[in-house]
């Protein structure tokens, strides 16, 4: 799964929120790696 696709899934689930081009993790549920560019 690509990072962008994973991010989209997380956003849809409300786990993270895209703000100022940075990913703010609001909740961590079973995620093993969040890739930051």
mmCIF entry with sequence, helices, sheets and N, C-alpha, C, O atoms, coordinates in Angstrom:
data_MODEL
# 
_entry.id   MODEL 
# 
_entity.id                         1 
_entity.type                       polymer 
_entity.pdbx_number_of_molecules   1 
# 
_entity_poly.entity_id                      1 
_entity_poly.type                           'polypeptide(L)' 
_entity_poly.nstd_linkage                   no 
_entity_poly.nstd_monomer                   no 
_entity_poly.pdbx_seq_one_letter_code       
;(UNK)(UNK)(UNK)(UNK)(UNK)(UNK)(UNK)(UNK)(UNK)(UNK)(UNK)(UNK)(UNK)(UNK)(UNK)(UNK)
(UNK)(UNK)(UNK)(UNK)(UNK)(UNK)(UNK)(UNK)(UNK)(UNK)(UNK)(UNK)(UNK)(UNK)(UNK)(UNK)
(UNK)(UNK)(UNK)(UNK)(UNK)
;
_entity_poly.pdbx_seq_one_letter_code_can   XXXXXXXXXXXXXXXXXXXXXXXXXXXXXXXXXXXXX 
_entity_poly.pdbx_strand_id                 A 
# 
loop_
_entity_poly_seq.entity_id 
_entity_poly_seq.num 
_entity_poly_seq.mon_id 
_entity_poly_seq.hetero 
1 1  UNK n 
1 2  UNK n 
1 3  UNK n 
1 4  UNK n 
1 5  UNK n 
1 6  UNK n 
1 7  UNK n 
1 8  UNK n 
1 9  UNK n 
1 10 UNK n 
1 11 UNK n 
1 12 UNK n 
1 13 UNK n 
1 14 UNK n 
1 15 UNK n 
1 16 UNK n 
1 17 UNK n 
1 18 UNK n 
1 19 UNK n 
1 20 UNK n 
1 21 UNK n 
1 22 UNK n 
1 23 UNK n 
1 24 UNK n 
1 25 UNK n 
1 26 UNK n 
1 27 UNK n 
1 28 UNK n 
1 29 UNK n 
1 30 UNK n 
1 31 UNK n 
1 32 UNK n 
1 33 UNK n 
1 34 UNK n 
1 35 UNK n 
1 36 UNK n 
1 37 UNK n 
# 
_struct_asym.id          A 
_struct_asym.entity_id   1 
# 
_struct_conf.conf_type_id            HELX_P 
_struct_conf.id                      HELX_P1 
_struct_conf.pdbx_PDB_helix_id       AA1 
_struct_conf.beg_label_comp_id       UNK 
_struct_conf.beg_label_asym_id       A 
_struct_conf.beg_label_seq_id        3 
_struct_conf.pdbx_beg_PDB_ins_code   ? 
_struct_conf.end_label_comp_id       UNK 
_struct_conf.end_label_asym_id       A 
_struct_conf.end_label_seq_id        12 
_struct_conf.pdbx_end_PDB_ins_code   ? 
_struct_conf.beg_auth_comp_id        UNK 
_struct_conf.beg_auth_asym_id        A 
_struct_conf.beg_auth_seq_id         3 
_struct_conf.end_auth_comp_id        UNK 
_struct_conf.end_auth_asym_id        A 
_struct_conf.end_auth_seq_id         12 
_struct_conf.pdbx_PDB_helix_class    1 
_struct_conf.details                 ? 
_struct_conf.pdbx_PDB_helix_length   10 
# 
_struct_conf_type.id          HELX_P 
_struct_conf_type.criteria    ? 
_struct_conf_type.reference   ? 
# 
_struct_sheet.id               AA1 
_struct_sheet.type             ? 
_struct_sheet.number_strands   2 
_struct_sheet.details          ? 
# 
_struct_sheet_order.sheet_id     AA1 
_struct_sheet_order.range_id_1   1 
_struct_sheet_order.range_id_2   2 
_struct_sheet_order.offset       ? 
_struct_sheet_order.sense        anti-parallel 
# 
loop_
_struct_sheet_range.sheet_id 
_struct_sheet_range.id 
_struct_sheet_range.beg_label_comp_id 
_struct_sheet_range.beg_label_asym_id 
_struct_sheet_range.beg_label_seq_id 
_struct_sheet_range.pdbx_beg_PDB_ins_code 
_struct_sheet_range.end_label_comp_id 
_struct_sheet_range.end_label_asym_id 
_struct_sheet_range.end_label_seq_id 
_struct_sheet_range.pdbx_end_PDB_ins_code 
_struct_sheet_range.beg_auth_comp_id 
_struct_sheet_range.beg_auth_asym_id 
_struct_sheet_range.beg_auth_seq_id 
_struct_sheet_range.end_auth_comp_id 
_struct_sheet_range.end_auth_asym_id 
_struct_sheet_range.end_auth_seq_id 
AA1 1 UNK A 16 ? UNK A 19 ? UNK A 16 UNK A 19 
AA1 2 UNK A 22 ? UNK A 25 ? UNK A 22 UNK A 25 
# 
loop_
_atom_site.group_PDB 
_atom_site.id 
_atom_site.type_symbol 
_atom_site.label_atom_id 
_atom_site.label_alt_id 
_atom_site.label_comp_id 
_atom_site.label_asym_id 
_atom_site.label_entity_id 
_atom_site.label_seq_id 
_atom_site.pdbx_PDB_ins_code 
_atom_site.Cartn_x 
_atom_site.Cartn_y 
_atom_site.Cartn_z 
_atom_site.occupancy 
_atom_site.B_iso_or_equiv 
_atom_site.pdbx_formal_charge 
_atom_site.auth_seq_id 
_atom_site.auth_comp_id 
_atom_site.auth_asym_id 
_atom_site.auth_atom_id 
_atom_site.pdbx_PDB_model_num 
ATOM 1   N N  . UNK A 1 1  ? 0.859   -1.200 0.000  1.00 0.00 ? 1  UNK A N  1 
ATOM 2   C CA . UNK A 1 1  ? 0.000   0.000  0.000  1.00 0.00 ? 1  UNK A CA 1 
ATOM 3   C C  . UNK A 1 1  ? 0.885   1.237  0.000  1.00 0.00 ? 1  UNK A C  1 
ATOM 4   O O  . UNK A 1 1  ? 1.812   1.351  0.802  1.00 0.00 ? 1  UNK A O  1 
ATOM 5   N N  . UNK A 1 2  ? 0.594   2.148  -0.894 1.00 0.00 ? 2  UNK A N  1 
ATOM 6   C CA . UNK A 1 2  ? 1.392   3.363  -0.966 1.00 0.00 ? 2  UNK A CA 1 
ATOM 7   C C  . UNK A 1 2  ? 1.097   4.276  0.220  1.00 0.00 ? 2  UNK A C  1 
ATOM 8   O O  . UNK A 1 2  ? 0.044   4.176  0.851  1.00 0.00 ? 2  UNK A O  1 
ATOM 9   N N  . UNK A 1 3  ? 2.025   5.150  0.507  1.00 0.00 ? 3  UNK A N  1 
ATOM 10  C CA . UNK A 1 3  ? 1.848   6.075  1.628  1.00 0.00 ? 3  UNK A CA 1 
ATOM 11  C C  . UNK A 1 3  ? 0.632   6.957  1.410  1.00 0.00 ? 3  UNK A C  1 
ATOM 12  O O  . UNK A 1 3  ? -0.183  7.143  2.314  1.00 0.00 ? 3  UNK A O  1 
ATOM 13  N N  . UNK A 1 4  ? 0.516   7.499  0.204  1.00 0.00 ? 4  UNK A N  1 
ATOM 14  C CA . UNK A 1 4  ? -0.604  8.402  -0.059 1.00 0.00 ? 4  UNK A CA 1 
ATOM 15  C C  . UNK A 1 4  ? -1.942  7.692  0.100  1.00 0.00 ? 4  UNK A C  1 
ATOM 16  O O  . UNK A 1 4  ? -2.905  8.277  0.596  1.00 0.00 ? 4  UNK A O  1 
ATOM 17  N N  . UNK A 1 5  ? -2.002  6.429  -0.322 1.00 0.00 ? 5  UNK A N  1 
ATOM 18  C CA . UNK A 1 5  ? -3.248  5.682  -0.187 1.00 0.00 ? 5  UNK A CA 1 
ATOM 19  C C  . UNK A 1 5  ? -3.536  5.393  1.286  1.00 0.00 ? 5  UNK A C  1 
ATOM 20  O O  . UNK A 1 5  ? -4.677  5.487  1.737  1.00 0.00 ? 5  UNK A O  1 
ATOM 21  N N  . UNK A 1 6  ? -2.488  5.042  2.024  1.00 0.00 ? 6  UNK A N  1 
ATOM 22  C CA . UNK A 1 6  ? -2.653  4.786  3.453  1.00 0.00 ? 6  UNK A CA 1 
ATOM 23  C C  . UNK A 1 6  ? -3.143  6.038  4.167  1.00 0.00 ? 6  UNK A C  1 
ATOM 24  O O  . UNK A 1 6  ? -4.024  5.975  5.024  1.00 0.00 ? 6  UNK A O  1 
ATOM 25  N N  . UNK A 1 7  ? -2.561  7.177  3.802  1.00 0.00 ? 7  UNK A N  1 
ATOM 26  C CA . UNK A 1 7  ? -2.962  8.447  4.399  1.00 0.00 ? 7  UNK A CA 1 
ATOM 27  C C  . UNK A 1 7  ? -4.424  8.743  4.100  1.00 0.00 ? 7  UNK A C  1 
ATOM 28  O O  . UNK A 1 7  ? -5.165  9.199  4.971  1.00 0.00 ? 7  UNK A O  1 
ATOM 29  N N  . UNK A 1 8  ? -4.834  8.480  2.866  1.00 0.00 ? 8  UNK A N  1 
ATOM 30  C CA . UNK A 1 8  ? -6.230  8.716  2.490  1.00 0.00 ? 8  UNK A CA 1 
ATOM 31  C C  . UNK A 1 8  ? -7.162  7.857  3.336  1.00 0.00 ? 8  UNK A C  1 
ATOM 32  O O  . UNK A 1 8  ? -8.202  8.330  3.793  1.00 0.00 ? 8  UNK A O  1 
ATOM 33  N N  . UNK A 1 9  ? -6.790  6.594  3.543  1.00 0.00 ? 9  UNK A N  1 
ATOM 34  C CA . UNK A 1 9  ? -7.598  5.702  4.363  1.00 0.00 ? 9  UNK A CA 1 
ATOM 35  C C  . UNK A 1 9  ? -7.694  6.222  5.791  1.00 0.00 ? 9  UNK A C  1 
ATOM 36  O O  . UNK A 1 9  ? -8.770  6.221  6.390  1.00 0.00 ? 9  UNK A O  1 
ATOM 37  N N  . UNK A 1 10 ? -6.570  6.663  6.329  1.00 0.00 ? 10 UNK A N  1 
ATOM 38  C CA . UNK A 1 10 ? -6.558  7.168  7.707  1.00 0.00 ? 10 UNK A CA 1 
ATOM 39  C C  . UNK A 1 10 ? -7.409  8.414  7.831  1.00 0.00 ? 10 UNK A C  1 
ATOM 40  O O  . UNK A 1 10 ? -8.131  8.590  8.812  1.00 0.00 ? 10 UNK A O  1 
ATOM 41  N N  . UNK A 1 11 ? -7.321  9.278  6.833  1.00 0.00 ? 11 UNK A N  1 
ATOM 42  C CA . UNK A 1 11 ? -8.117  10.505 6.861  1.00 0.00 ? 11 UNK A CA 1 
ATOM 43  C C  . UNK A 1 11 ? -9.603  10.178 6.842  1.00 0.00 ? 11 UNK A C  1 
ATOM 44  O O  . UNK A 1 11 ? -10.392 10.796 7.557  1.00 0.00 ? 11 UNK A O  1 
ATOM 45  N N  . UNK A 1 12 ? -9.985  9.196  6.014  1.00 0.00 ? 12 UNK A N  1 
ATOM 46  C CA . UNK A 1 12 ? -11.393 8.822  5.926  1.00 0.00 ? 12 UNK A CA 1 
ATOM 47  C C  . UNK A 1 12 ? -11.878 8.271  7.254  1.00 0.00 ? 12 UNK A C  1 
ATOM 48  O O  . UNK A 1 12 ? -13.035 8.464  7.629  1.00 0.00 ? 12 UNK A O  1 
ATOM 49  N N  . UNK A 1 13 ? -10.986 7.578  7.972  1.00 0.00 ? 13 UNK A N  1 
ATOM 50  C CA . UNK A 1 13 ? -11.363 7.004  9.262  1.00 0.00 ? 13 UNK A CA 1 
ATOM 51  C C  . UNK A 1 13 ? -11.265 8.022  10.393 1.00 0.00 ? 13 UNK A C  1 
ATOM 52  O O  . UNK A 1 13 ? -11.602 7.724  11.538 1.00 0.00 ? 13 UNK A O  1 
ATOM 53  N N  . UNK A 1 14 ? -10.802 9.221  10.062 1.00 0.00 ? 14 UNK A N  1 
ATOM 54  C CA . UNK A 1 14 ? -10.704 10.274 11.068 1.00 0.00 ? 14 UNK A CA 1 
ATOM 55  C C  . UNK A 1 14 ? -9.558  10.089 12.039 1.00 0.00 ? 14 UNK A C  1 
ATOM 56  O O  . UNK A 1 14 ? -9.566  10.653 13.133 1.00 0.00 ? 14 UNK A O  1 
ATOM 57  N N  . UNK A 1 15 ? -8.566  9.295  11.641 1.00 0.00 ? 15 UNK A N  1 
ATOM 58  C CA . UNK A 1 15 ? -7.455  9.037  12.556 1.00 0.00 ? 15 UNK A CA 1 
ATOM 59  C C  . UNK A 1 15 ? -6.407  10.136 12.487 1.00 0.00 ? 15 UNK A C  1 
ATOM 60  O O  . UNK A 1 15 ? -5.719  10.426 13.466 1.00 0.00 ? 15 UNK A O  1 
ATOM 61  N N  . UNK A 1 16 ? -6.300  10.739 11.312 1.00 0.00 ? 16 UNK A N  1 
ATOM 62  C CA . UNK A 1 16 ? -5.338  11.831 11.182 1.00 0.00 ? 16 UNK A CA 1 
ATOM 63  C C  . UNK A 1 16 ? -5.991  12.986 10.447 1.00 0.00 ? 16 UNK A C  1 
ATOM 64  O O  . UNK A 1 16 ? -7.019  12.812 9.792  1.00 0.00 ? 16 UNK A O  1 
ATOM 65  N N  . UNK A 1 17 ? -5.415  14.127 10.551 1.00 0.00 ? 17 UNK A N  1 
ATOM 66  C CA . UNK A 1 17 ? -5.955  15.305 9.892  1.00 0.00 ? 17 UNK A CA 1 
ATOM 67  C C  . UNK A 1 17 ? -4.819  16.026 9.182  1.00 0.00 ? 17 UNK A C  1 
ATOM 68  O O  . UNK A 1 17 ? -3.763  16.274 9.765  1.00 0.00 ? 17 UNK A O  1 
ATOM 69  N N  . UNK A 1 18 ? -5.049  16.359 7.918  1.00 0.00 ? 18 UNK A N  1 
ATOM 70  C CA . UNK A 1 18 ? -4.011  17.060 7.158  1.00 0.00 ? 18 UNK A CA 1 
ATOM 71  C C  . UNK A 1 18 ? -4.107  18.550 7.460  1.00 0.00 ? 18 UNK A C  1 
ATOM 72  O O  . UNK A 1 18 ? -5.136  19.181 7.220  1.00 0.00 ? 18 UNK A O  1 
ATOM 73  N N  . UNK A 1 19 ? -3.026  19.096 7.985  1.00 0.00 ? 19 UNK A N  1 
ATOM 74  C CA . UNK A 1 19 ? -3.032  20.500 8.384  1.00 0.00 ? 19 UNK A CA 1 
ATOM 75  C C  . UNK A 1 19 ? -1.675  21.118 8.075  1.00 0.00 ? 19 UNK A C  1 
ATOM 76  O O  . UNK A 1 19 ? -0.642  20.620 8.522  1.00 0.00 ? 19 UNK A O  1 
ATOM 77  N N  . UNK A 1 20 ? -1.681  22.206 7.308  1.00 0.00 ? 20 UNK A N  1 
ATOM 78  C CA . UNK A 1 20 ? -0.435  22.900 6.965  1.00 0.00 ? 20 UNK A CA 1 
ATOM 79  C C  . UNK A 1 20 ? 0.585   21.957 6.326  1.00 0.00 ? 20 UNK A C  1 
ATOM 80  O O  . UNK A 1 20 ? 1.782   22.041 6.601  1.00 0.00 ? 20 UNK A O  1 
ATOM 81  N N  . UNK A 1 21 ? 0.088   21.055 5.463  1.00 0.00 ? 21 UNK A N  1 
ATOM 82  C CA . UNK A 1 21 ? 0.951   20.118 4.745  1.00 0.00 ? 21 UNK A CA 1 
ATOM 83  C C  . UNK A 1 21 ? 1.699   19.160 5.660  1.00 0.00 ? 21 UNK A C  1 
ATOM 84  O O  . UNK A 1 21 ? 2.684   18.548 5.248  1.00 0.00 ? 21 UNK A O  1 
ATOM 85  N N  . UNK A 1 22 ? 1.241   19.028 6.884  1.00 0.00 ? 22 UNK A N  1 
ATOM 86  C CA . UNK A 1 22 ? 1.864   18.069 7.785  1.00 0.00 ? 22 UNK A CA 1 
ATOM 87  C C  . UNK A 1 22 ? 0.785   17.179 8.362  1.00 0.00 ? 22 UNK A C  1 
ATOM 88  O O  . UNK A 1 22 ? -0.331  17.630 8.623  1.00 0.00 ? 22 UNK A O  1 
ATOM 89  N N  . UNK A 1 23 ? 1.118   15.909 8.563  1.00 0.00 ? 23 UNK A N  1 
ATOM 90  C CA . UNK A 1 23 ? 0.139   14.981 9.081  1.00 0.00 ? 23 UNK A CA 1 
ATOM 91  C C  . UNK A 1 23 ? 0.144   15.009 10.606 1.00 0.00 ? 23 UNK A C  1 
ATOM 92  O O  . UNK A 1 23 ? 1.159   14.714 11.238 1.00 0.00 ? 23 UNK A O  1 
ATOM 93  N N  . UNK A 1 24 ? -0.993  15.364 11.186 1.00 0.00 ? 24 UNK A N  1 
ATOM 94  C CA . UNK A 1 24 ? -1.107  15.374 12.637 1.00 0.00 ? 24 UNK A CA 1 
ATOM 95  C C  . UNK A 1 24 ? -1.848  14.108 13.047 1.00 0.00 ? 24 UNK A C  1 
ATOM 96  O O  . UNK A 1 24 ? -3.018  13.934 12.706 1.00 0.00 ? 24 UNK A O  1 
ATOM 97  N N  . UNK A 1 25 ? -1.188  13.244 13.762 1.00 0.00 ? 25 UNK A N  1 
ATOM 98  C CA . UNK A 1 25 ? -1.817  12.003 14.180 1.00 0.00 ? 25 UNK A CA 1 
ATOM 99  C C  . UNK A 1 25 ? -2.727  12.277 15.369 1.00 0.00 ? 25 UNK A C  1 
ATOM 100 O O  . UNK A 1 25 ? -2.266  12.660 16.444 1.00 0.00 ? 25 UNK A O  1 
ATOM 101 N N  . UNK A 1 26 ? -4.029  12.074 15.160 1.00 0.00 ? 26 UNK A N  1 
ATOM 102 C CA . UNK A 1 26 ? -4.984  12.319 16.230 1.00 0.00 ? 26 UNK A CA 1 
ATOM 103 C C  . UNK A 1 26 ? -5.180  11.065 17.064 1.00 0.00 ? 26 UNK A C  1 
ATOM 104 O O  . UNK A 1 26 ? -5.476  11.134 18.257 1.00 0.00 ? 26 UNK A O  1 
ATOM 105 N N  . UNK A 1 27 ? -5.007  9.903  16.407 1.00 0.00 ? 27 UNK A N  1 
ATOM 106 C CA . UNK A 1 27 ? -5.185  8.650  17.125 1.00 0.00 ? 27 UNK A CA 1 
ATOM 107 C C  . UNK A 1 27 ? -4.287  7.606  16.489 1.00 0.00 ? 27 UNK A C  1 
ATOM 108 O O  . UNK A 1 27 ? -3.978  7.702  15.301 1.00 0.00 ? 27 UNK A O  1 
ATOM 109 N N  . UNK A 1 28 ? -3.867  6.618  17.247 1.00 0.00 ? 28 UNK A N  1 
ATOM 110 C CA . UNK A 1 28 ? -2.959  5.603  16.740 1.00 0.00 ? 28 UNK A CA 1 
ATOM 111 C C  . UNK A 1 28 ? -3.574  4.241  17.013 1.00 0.00 ? 28 UNK A C  1 
ATOM 112 O O  . UNK A 1 28 ? -3.554  3.741  18.138 1.00 0.00 ? 28 UNK A O  1 
ATOM 113 N N  . UNK A 1 29 ? -4.124  3.652  15.951 1.00 0.00 ? 29 UNK A N  1 
ATOM 114 C CA . UNK A 1 29 ? -4.812  2.372  16.135 1.00 0.00 ? 29 UNK A CA 1 
ATOM 115 C C  . UNK A 1 29 ? -4.251  1.329  15.182 1.00 0.00 ? 29 UNK A C  1 
ATOM 116 O O  . UNK A 1 29 ? -4.614  1.294  14.006 1.00 0.00 ? 29 UNK A O  1 
ATOM 117 N N  . UNK A 1 30 ? -3.374  0.491  15.685 1.00 0.00 ? 30 UNK A N  1 
ATOM 118 C CA . UNK A 1 30 ? -2.838  -0.596 14.880 1.00 0.00 ? 30 UNK A CA 1 
ATOM 119 C C  . UNK A 1 30 ? -1.957  -0.156 13.734 1.00 0.00 ? 30 UNK A C  1 
ATOM 120 O O  . UNK A 1 30 ? -1.776  -0.902 12.771 1.00 0.00 ? 30 UNK A O  1 
ATOM 121 N N  . UNK A 1 31 ? -1.405  1.044  13.817 1.00 0.00 ? 31 UNK A N  1 
ATOM 122 C CA . UNK A 1 31 ? -0.535  1.526  12.743 1.00 0.00 ? 31 UNK A CA 1 
ATOM 123 C C  . UNK A 1 31 ? 0.913   1.290  13.151 1.00 0.00 ? 31 UNK A C  1 
ATOM 124 O O  . UNK A 1 31 ? 1.319   1.603  14.270 1.00 0.00 ? 31 UNK A O  1 
ATOM 125 N N  . UNK A 1 32 ? 1.674   0.741  12.233 1.00 0.00 ? 32 UNK A N  1 
ATOM 126 C CA . UNK A 1 32 ? 3.055   0.422  12.596 1.00 0.00 ? 32 UNK A CA 1 
ATOM 127 C C  . UNK A 1 32 ? 4.044   1.446  12.084 1.00 0.00 ? 32 UNK A C  1 
ATOM 128 O O  . UNK A 1 32 ? 5.117   1.625  12.661 1.00 0.00 ? 32 UNK A O  1 
ATOM 129 N N  . UNK A 1 33 ? 3.681   2.131  10.985 1.00 0.00 ? 33 UNK A N  1 
ATOM 130 C CA . UNK A 1 33 ? 4.633   3.122  10.475 1.00 0.00 ? 33 UNK A CA 1 
ATOM 131 C C  . UNK A 1 33 ? 3.922   4.242  9.747  1.00 0.00 ? 33 UNK A C  1 
ATOM 132 O O  . UNK A 1 33 ? 3.156   4.011  8.812  1.00 0.00 ? 33 UNK A O  1 
ATOM 133 N N  . UNK A 1 34 ? 4.186   5.450  10.187 1.00 0.00 ? 34 UNK A N  1 
ATOM 134 C CA . UNK A 1 34 ? 3.678   6.639  9.514  1.00 0.00 ? 34 UNK A CA 1 
ATOM 135 C C  . UNK A 1 34 ? 4.885   7.286  8.841  1.00 0.00 ? 34 UNK A C  1 
ATOM 136 O O  . UNK A 1 34 ? 5.871   7.633  9.491  1.00 0.00 ? 34 UNK A O  1 
ATOM 137 N N  . UNK A 1 35 ? 4.780   7.438  7.527  1.00 0.00 ? 35 UNK A N  1 
ATOM 138 C CA . UNK A 1 35 ? 5.918   7.980  6.788  1.00 0.00 ? 35 UNK A CA 1 
ATOM 139 C C  . UNK A 1 35 ? 5.735   9.477  6.587  1.00 0.00 ? 35 UNK A C  1 
ATOM 140 O O  . UNK A 1 35 ? 4.728   9.922  6.036  1.00 0.00 ? 35 UNK A O  1 
ATOM 141 N N  . UNK A 1 36 ? 6.707   10.242 7.035  1.00 0.00 ? 36 UNK A N  1 
ATOM 142 C CA . UNK A 1 36 ? 6.677   11.690 6.848  1.00 0.00 ? 36 UNK A CA 1 
ATOM 143 C C  . UNK A 1 36 ? 7.659   12.057 5.764  1.00 0.00 ? 36 UNK A C  1 
ATOM 144 O O  . UNK A 1 36 ? 8.794   11.582 5.760  1.00 0.00 ? 36 UNK A O  1 
ATOM 145 N N  . UNK A 1 37 ? 7.237   12.889 4.855  1.00 0.00 ? 37 UNK A N  1 
ATOM 146 C CA . UNK A 1 37 ? 8.131   13.309 3.781  1.00 0.00 ? 37 UNK A CA 1 
ATOM 147 C C  . UNK A 1 37 ? 8.984   14.490 4.225  1.00 0.00 ? 37 UNK A C  1 
ATOM 148 O O  . UNK A 1 37 ? 9.802   14.986 3.451  1.00 0.00 ? 37 UNK A O  1 
# 
